[in-house]
Amino acid sequence: MELKEKVFIIAEIGINHNGSIQYAKELIDLAKECGCDAVKFQKRTIEIVYKKEFLDSPRLSPWGKTQREQKEGLEFSLDQYNEIDEYCKEKSIDWFVSCWDIPSQISMRKFNTKYNKVASAMATNLEFLKVVAEEKKHTFLSTGMTNIQEIEIAVEIFDNASCPITLMHSVSTYPAQERHLNLNCIKSLQTKFEKPIGYSGHEATVLPSIVAAVLGATCIERHITLDRAMYGSDQAASLQKNGLRDLVNSVRKSAIVLGDGEKKIIPEEMEVAKKLRYWYQN
């Protein structure tokens, strides 16, 4: 990815489609309409990510009475991702996934998406990181639930593979409380790693993402939803249409209002000075 002057904005659809291609398309439309640069999904092989005892345990959901049925209900097949791929091309918006296991990562290569994403949960799985890094796609690496030493190890893997990355500051609670966000970590990570630093937010409000952009985040990722009241653990930490539109518009304006930092009198001020500085006329 060639970094742009404007902030790169990712609409995280994740599993908020609730297993519905129609909902997924509506969320893609929402992201496109609001001016996002890309949408992102999640992909898991549930037998790898979850233990059998867990999958067989009870959980009431729209898909059945076990954890397995709930997890299977939320997973798209490769055929469904092919439909998503075609739809995103039709809508002229990039898409990609964060995979949660190596077979999923390898299976998604067929779509040749521009970017990769490493979820915070996977940031310390070194074998997985090596598989992602060998693709040499620009990778957004979330850093929730990690310390500096763990981030250093991850960065080294991508550097050794000559794979470009953006480190994403993140706090892995859903929804995240604003007092926990510690957005100054964006500056700390910039200084420490000399890499592009982004922000992946899980709070229910818009302001932190705007602050992140002002602090220098080159990428903002936020979960989106058709309705926060829908079924799903991520819905409450997601933005609906009005919030997403406000976020995109505000973040886009941040570079404009920050300017270049050079103190000078602009031509428009000169006219005001002629009116207000009466001694100029003497």
Secondary structure, DSSP 8 states (H G I E B T S, - for coil): ----SS-EEEEEEETTTTT-HHHHHHHHHHHHHHT-SEEEEEE--HHHHS-HHHHTSEEEETTEEEHHHHHHHH---HHHHHHHHHHHHHHT-EEEEEESSHHHHHHGGGG--SEEEE-GGGTT-HHHHHHHHTT--EEEEE-TT--HHHHHHHHHHHHHTT--EEEEEE---SS--GGG--TTHHHHHHHHH-S-EEEEE-SSSSHHHHHHHHTT-SEEEEEB-S-TTSSSTTGGGSB-HHHHHHHHHHHHHHHHHH--------HHHHHHHHHH-GGGG-
